[in-house]
């Protein structure tokens, strides 16, 4: 019942639901107390509304946003409480008392001050909103960007301003109770005086040297930096806040390029969620601003996602455009016909090339280049499971997708069966459950299934912890937890100690500290080791959030169960056994025919009856008939181990840059000669692969 109410109200927890209920009943209580009239009852109801409202705002409750949409926003709720206070005074026969007129004058003046305050804060934010936001771009030597107003003034400014009425409300109630106008006017004076001071404190940030340069100067400074830096390869990305992982997975690759890299983002929310990097980053929300940026030195543009805003860069003919994607799988998204707009499509291995050929969506074979997957370098290869260690099985289902196709995810039909069989396996195994970040964002059924699976894993973990057969090295775990706390404290100081004020200030101070960045990377690796050591190696675990990362889970696991997604293709790099669920019930033979990545997998039906075969392969390598097929499939999906993927990637970038340069020289010659009939200079032919000699003769399996 409570869970249904939480879902309907769109709140995050039972506590939020309770706070919402209290706030609603509090306003009803205010009305009754005003009509009765009762000063103590009114004061109690007012306290409830203040506290419940404040709690919901601090929690960032979705309900607060919904109330604003139905004209019950924050300012309206405060105004209603003030009007009910006036009604209370009238019902107390104080309409001829000075406190009554003082209350009316106070709230009218306070409302006017709120208007001034809102106008000033809006102007400050608008004037400090730069046309671009950057990281690792030196604009300090070119622009004067002043400090942002103190967070105490600008953070949750409207809420702080409205709460200044507390003094007036309290003073009026006490004054009415004691029949003392002086007390009431004291509260009124405090409220009005504090509101005036708040507005006056903000006014200096509207003028003079406290205002950042205008858009024209900012864009001119950025173009000056671009001319000096001369970027050659751009990673371009646009998307929602939940899709930040799609660009984050390419940051390390960009940092390893032999050419000068640049990351271009289109949404500030992506910049906020961007992983730490040493690569220069420019966020340009405006399409016009982007199209006027000086990108004349860029020769290769890389696109991890097919989105509408790509057109703003695709229109530039002086660079070559490449779709690199954000994973390699047999999903339809991996053969999107939109990919025809790019000069080349880069795939991990031969499987990606064949996938486009089979789909027949207009992608020419000559435009496909196999570059491997540079991100997979951290994945460690398979090692035999020692006899004294319990195997770890990772269940990493994908999300429900944009439609209700039963083949999208195993969560709905098979998830509980999979987890139940794993936690009840004999001999025992340890289960790690790491769902896709998007899980439950579209489908309530998928969210409910995720919650049931989470509860199942936690219940099994509690039962195992109470089982005397499972003992833990508490001393070692205590040391690991202490180390974890030390690392987290240091990471907090490194990553969260600097108050960037607002985005303009963050842009000004956004140059990376290399020593700090390297220490952060080292500490994150140490954090990962301490995390796994902080609990018993037999403990079931639900893993959500950014840390530990998916590849860290790969490395700690001995096998994986998943769905058709890039997770499977990535896991194949480890050479470990894996299973994939045929949730659409196509049948094992048809499922393998349609999905390349499952050709070396244990195929599970929705009842997960075939899990025994996976567990046998984990415990005994001799009982692993698919080991050879996995090795062949790995090469087919991801390309050869040598040369390394980053070497192939760099080669592909260099070759495509030469093609772009050849095209530009040809155009320049035509313009100089004054006619379209002039032949271009020698054009570098497009290679089939990044290193053709290395992939020559690779056959589709």
N, C-alpha and C positions, 0 to 999 in steps of 0.2 A: 504493500500500500504506500509506504513512504517512498520507495524507489520510483513508483509510478508518479507520485506527486512531484518528486525531484525532476523527473524527466519532463513532465508537462510544464512545470514552472521554469525549466531551463536553468536551474541553479546547480552548483557544483557539489553540494553536500547537504546532509540533514541539518547541520548548523545554519547554513544559509537559508534553508527552507524555514527553519524556526525563526530566524531573524526577520524574514519577510513577513511571516505570520504575525510576529510581535509588532512590527511596524504598522501593519494594516489595522490590527486591533487597537494599537496605540492611538491612531487618528480617530477611530470610532470612540475611544475612551475620552479623547479631548472634546469631542462634540457633546457627549453626555455630561462630562464634568462642567462644561460651559453652560449647558442648559439647566443643570440642577439648581443652582451652581455650587461647585465645591472647589476651593483653592487647593487643598491637599491632593484631591483626585486629579485635578488638572496638572499639578506639578509632577505627580507620578507618571501620568500618561505622557507628558512632554518629555520626561527623562527617558522613557522607553523609546519614543520615536527618535530622539537624538542618538541614543546609543545604537539602536538597530540600524538606522540609516548610516551612521559612521562605520559600523562593522561591514555592511554590504559594500560600501565604497572601498574600504581597505582591502576587501577580498576581490575587488574587481568583478563583482557578480553581474552575470548577464541580465539579471532581472532589473538592475538599475538602468541599463541601456533601454530595456523594453518600456520601463515607466516613462522615460523621456519621449518615446515614440507615441505614447497615448496621452500626452500632455499632462503627465504627472511627474515632471522632472524635478530636479533638486530644488531649484528656486521656487517652483510652484508649491512644493511640500512645505518649505519654510514660510511662504506667504500664507498658506492655509492655517498653519499653526499660529501665526501672528494675528490673523483675522479672528480666529477662535478665541484668542486672548482678549481682543477688543470686545467680543460677544460676552465673555465671562465678566468683564468689568461692567458692561451694561446690565447684565443680569444681577450683579451685586449692587445695583442702584448707585453706581459710581459715575453715572453719565455726566453729572454736574461737578464732578471732582476734577481738580487740576491734573491728577494722575491719568485720567481718562484722555484728556486733550493732549497731554504730554506723550502718551503712548501712540496716539494717532499721528502726531507730528513726527515722532521718532521713526516710526515705520515708513512713513512717506519719505522722510529725508534719507533713511537708510536704503530705501529702494532706489532713490536717485543716485546715491553713492555707489550702489551696486552697478548701475548703468555706467557710471564713469569708470569704475574699476574694470568692468568687462571690456569697455572700449580701449582702455589703456593697455591691458594685458594682451588683447588681440592685436593691437598695433605693434607692440613690442615683438610678439611672436612673428608677425608678418614681416617686419623690418629685419629681423634676424634670420629669416628663412632664405638661405642662399639658393641660387639656381642649381648648384651642384653640391654634393657632399663627397669628401675624399678621405682616403687613408693612404699613408705612405707617399703622399704628394706634398712637396715643399712649396706651400703658398705663403708661408710666413715672410719670406724675403720679398714677396711681391705685393702682399696685401696687409692692411692693418685690420685685423678682426678683434674687436674688443671683447672683454670678458662678458659672459652672460650675467644677467641679474642673479642674485643669490637664490638658491633653490628654495629657501624659506619663503621667498616672495612669489615665485612662479610655479612651484610644484603644487598641484591641486589648489590653485589659487581661488577658484570660484567657491569651492567647499570651505576654505579657510575664511573667506570674506563673509559668507553666509553665517558661519558659526559665531561671528562676532555679536550676533543678536542675543547670545546667551546671557550676557550681562544685563541687557535691557529686560529680557523675559524674566530672569530671576529677580531683578530689582523691582519690577512692576508687581510680580506675585507677592513678594515679601512686603512691599509697600502697601498693597491692597489688604493683605492679611493684618498688618499692624496699623492700618489707616495712617500711614506716614508717606506723604507725597515726596518728602526729601529723599527717602530711600529709593523710591521709584525713579526720581530724577537723577539720582547718582548712577543707577544702572544705565539709564538712558544716555547720560553724558559719557559714560565709559564706552558704550557701543558706538555712538556717533563719533566720538573723538578718535577711537581706534580705527574706524573706517576711513576717516579723513587722513589720518597718518599713513594708513596702508596705501591710499591713492597717491599721496605726496611722495612716499618712498619710491614709487614706481616711475614717477614723471621724469626724473633725470635720464632714464634709459631710453627716452624718446628723441633725444637730440644730441647734437655735438659728436664728440669722439666716442660716445658709447653706442653709436649706431654703425653697423657694418657697411661696407661699400655697396653700391647698387649692383644689380645683376650684370650690367655691361662691364663694369670693372672686374668683377669676379670671373666672368667668362674670358675676358682678355688676359687675366693673370693665368688662368688655366691653359689657354692656348700658348702663352709664353712658356709655361712649364713643359707642355707637350713638344714644342719646337726644340727645347733643350734636351729633353729625355729621348725623343725620337722613338716612340714605341713601334715595334715591328709585328708583334702577335697579340691579338686581343681575344680575351674570353668574354663573350657577351651573354648576359643572362637577364631574364625577366620572369617573374612568377609570384606566387602567393607566399606568405610567411612560412607555411608548412613545407614549401619546396626548396628551402635554403640548402638542404643537404645535396641537392642536385648540382649546385655550383661549388659547394664546399669540397666535394669529392675530387674536384679538378685543381684545387689551389696548389697542392704540393707538386703536381705535374707542371703547372705553370711556373713555379719557382725553379724547376729543374731544366727549363728550356734554355737552349743555347742562344736564342734571340731575346730581345728586350720585351718582357711581357707587360700587359696591362689588362686589368679586369674592369669591364663596364657593366654596371648594374642599372636597373631602371626603377627600382622601388626602394625607398628608405627602409622599409621593414626587412628587406633582405640584407641590407647593410648592417642593421642591428644584429642580425643572426649570423653574420659572416664569421667563419672560423678565423683564428689568428693567422696572419700571413705576412710575408715580407714583400709581396708583390704590390705595386701601386694599384689602387682601386679608386674608380670614379663612379659615383652614383648620379645619374642624370635623369630625373623623373620626366622632364619636358622633352617631347619629341623634337620640337623646333631647336631647342638648345643642343640636343645631340647632333642633329643634322648640320649644325653650324660649327661643331668642334673641328679643330685642325687635326685630322687623322691621316694626313697626306703621307706619312711615313709607314703606316700600317700596311702590311702585305698579306697577312692571313688573319681571318676572323673565325673563331671557333664558337659553335652554338651547342650547349648541352640540352636544350629543350626547343620544341616546336611551339612557338607562341606568336600571337599576332604582332607584338611589338618588334619582332625580329626585322620587320620590313624597314624600320627606320635606319638600320645599318646595312641591310641587304641591298639597298638602293645605291650604295657606294661602289662604283665599278673598278676603282684602283686597287682593291684588295680582293683576294679569293676567299670564298665563304665555304665553311666546312661544318657539316652536322656531325658532332661527336657523341651525342646522346648522354644519358646518365645511367647507363647499364646495358647489359646485353642479355636479351631473353627472346622467347618465342611469342611474346605478346604481340598483338596487332600494332601497338604503338611503336614497335621496333621496325616496322615497314610502312610507316606513314607516307602516303603519296605526296604530302607537303614537302618531303625531302627532295623533290625534283628542283626546288628553287636554289639549292646549293650547288656550288661548283664540284664538290666532292663529298662523299659520305665515307666516314672512317669507321670501320668495324674492328672488333677485337681479332677475329680470325676468319677462316674460310667459311664458317657457318653463317656469319652475317652476310657475306656475299651471296651464298646460295639462298639465303632467306629472301633477299630482294628479288633474285631471279625467279623463285617459285611464286612469290606474291605478284609479280608482273605489274608493278605500280609505276613504271616509267623511269626507273633508275637504271642508267646504263652501267654495264659491268666495268667499263673503262673508268668510270667515275668513282669506283669503290676502292678504297685503300685499306689494307689490313695492318693495323698498328699495335695490336695487343691491348692490354689493359694495364697501364702504368700503376693504377691504384692498388693492384693486387700484390705488389711487392712485399707488403708486410705479412701476407698470409704464409704461415709455416706449413711445410709438408707433413704428411702423415707419419706418425710414430706408433710402434706397437704398444698396446695397452699392457702394462705390467700386471702380473697376476694378483698383486696385493692392492691394486687401485680400481675403484669402481668407475666404469665407463661413464662418460658424460654425453648425453644426447641433447642436441639443440633443436627446439621446435621454433621455427621462424616463419610463420605464415605471412603471406602478403595481405593487403587490405581488400575491401569488398569491391573496389572499382566504381566506375560511374554508372554502371547498370547492374541488373540483378542476374547476370549470367552465373549459373552455379559453378562454373569452372574458374571463376575469379579467385576464390579463396577457399581453403579447407576449413576455415573457422566455423562456418554455419552448419555444415553437415558432418564433418569428420573431426573437428578440433577436440571436442570432449572425448571422443573415442580414442584418439591418438594419445592424449595426455593420460587418460585413465589407464590404458594398457602400459604406458611407459612407467608410471609411478607404481604399478602393480607387478612389474616385470620380475621374473625369478630366473636366474640371478639378477640382483637389483642393479639399477642404473640411476644416475643422477639426471634430473631434467632441468634444462634452462629454457624458459619461455620468453622469447623476445618478439613481440608483435611489431608490425609495420607502424611507423608514426601516424599514418592516416587512418588506422583502424577505428571504425565506429564514427568517423566524421560525417558519413553520408547515410549509413544504414543503422537504424536503431537495433535491428536484429543482430548485426555484427557486433555492435557495442555490447549488447547483452551477452552474446556468446563469449566475447573477450572477458567480461566480468565473471562469468561462470568458470571459465578456464583458469583465470587468476585465482579464484577462490579454491578451485580444485588443487592447484599447485601449492598454495599456502597451507591448505589442510593437510596435504600429504607431507609437506615439510615439517609441520608441527608434530604429526604422528611419528615421523622418523626421528625427530629430536628427542621424543619421549621414549623411544625404543632403546633399551639398555644394550642391545647388540651394536649400536652405533655410538662410538665414543669420539670425543673431540679433544684435540690438544689445546686446551683453554689458554695455556700460557703463551703458546705460539700465536694464537688468534688475538690475544690481548696485545701482544707486541705489534702485530699487524694493524690492529685498530688504532693503536697509538701512533704508528707510523702514518697511517691513513689520515688521522687528524692533523698531524704535523704537516704533511704534504698539502692537504686542503687549506690549512691556514696560510701556508706560504703562497699557494696559488691564488687565494683570495687577495693577498697583499699585492701580488704581481698583476692580477687581471682586474681586480675590483676596487683597489684602493684609490685610484685616480678619479676624481669627480670631474667629468667632462662638461658639466653644465648642460649646454644644449648642443644641437648638431653643428652649429657654426663654430663653437668652441672645440668640439671634437675634431672638426675638419682642420682647424688651425693647429691643434696639438697632435694630429694623427700620425706623425712619423714614428715608425716602429723603432723600438730600442732593441737592437740585434742581440745584445747580451741577455736582456730580459726575455726575448722571444726564445732563444736557445735554452735558457733555464726552464722556461715554461714547458717546452717540448720534452725536456729531460724529466721534469717532475710529473708530467702526464704519463710517461712510460712507467715511472716508479709508482704512481698512483694505481695504475692498472695491476701491477704485480701485487701491491699491498691489498687491493680490493679482493682479489681471488684468494689471498691467504687469510683474509679476515673472517672467513666462515669455513666450516668443515667442507671437505671436498666431496662429501656425500649429500650435502644439503641442496634440495630443490630450490630453484630461484626464479622469480619473475623479474625480468630486466627491461625497464622502460627508460626513456630519456636518452640523452646524447652519450652518456658514459655508463658502463663501458661500451665501446663501439662494436658494431656488428663483427668486424674482422677480429677483434679481441675475443669475441664469443666463438668465432671459428677456431681460433688457435687453442682455446681451452677445451673444445669439444672433440669427441672421437667420431661423431656422426651427426647428421642433420636430417630433419624432416621439414619439408617446405612445400611451396606451390610453384606454379610456373611464373617465374619472375627472374630478374637479374641476380637475385640472391643465390639461386641454384648455379648459374653460370660462374659466379664468383667463387662459390664453395668448391667447385670442381678443381680450382687451382690448387687446393690442398691435397687432392688425391684421396681423400677420405670417403668412406661409404656414405651414401645419402639415399633418401626416399622422397618421392614426390607423390602427392595425392591426386588421384583422378576423380575430382569432385563432381565433374559432369558425367561420370560413368560412361566414358567412351569405350572402355575396354582396354586392356593393357596393350594389345597390338596396335590398335588405332591411335591410342594416346602416344605411343612411341613414334608412330609415323608422323603425327602432327607436330610433335615437340622434340626438337633435336636434343635439348639439354637433358631429357629423361632417358636417353638410349642406354645409359649405364647406371640407371637408378633402379631401386626397388620400387615397384609401382604399388601404391596403396589404394584400396577401395575405401569407401566412406566408413566401413566398419573397422578399418585398420587391421584386418586379420593378417596381413602379410608382414607386420612389424617384426615377427620372429626372425625372418630372414636377414633383416638389417642388423638386429642385435647379435646374431650368430657371426656375421661378417666382422663386427666390431671386436668380439671376444677372441676370434680365431682367424688369423689371416688365411689359413688353409681352407677355411669355410667361406671364402670371399670370391665367388666365381666371376664377379664383375670388375675385379681389380685391373685386368688388362684392358678391358673396354673403357674404363675410366681414363686411363692414360692416353688412349687413342682419342677419346672424346675431348680431353683437355687440350690437346694439340689442335684439334679441329675447331674448337670454340674460341680458344685464346691465342692460338699461334704458337710458334716454337719458343723454347726457353732461351735460345741464343740466336741472334743478338737479343739483348734485353728489350722489354717493351718500351722503356723510355728512350733507348737508342733508336728504335724504329720510329717512335713518335717524333723525335727530333729530326730524323731524316725526312719524314713526310712533311714536316713544317718547312724545312729548307727547300725541298723540291717544289712545293707549291708556291713558296715565296719567289722562286726563280720564274715560275710561270706568270705570276702576277707582274713581276718586273718586266718580263718580256712583252707582256700585253701593253703595259704602260709606255714602254719605249716605242712599240709599234704605233700607238696612238700619237705619240709626240712626233714621230717621223711623218705620219699622215698630215698632221696639222702644219708642220714645217713645209712639206711639199705642196700643200694646198689642195689636196684632193683625196677622195676615198679609194682611188684605184691603186694607190701606192701600197706595195706589199709590206707587211710587218717584218721586223727583224726576225732572225731565227727564233722560233718558239720552242721552248723545252717541251718534249713530248710527255704526256701524262703516264706515269708508271702504274702498273696494275697493283703493285704493293709498295709499301714503304721501302722494303729491301727485297727486290724481286728475286735476286739470286738465292735468298734464304728460304723463300716460300715457293720456289719453282717446283712444280710437280706435286704439290699437296693435293690430295684427293679428298673429296667429300666422303665421309663415312656414314 
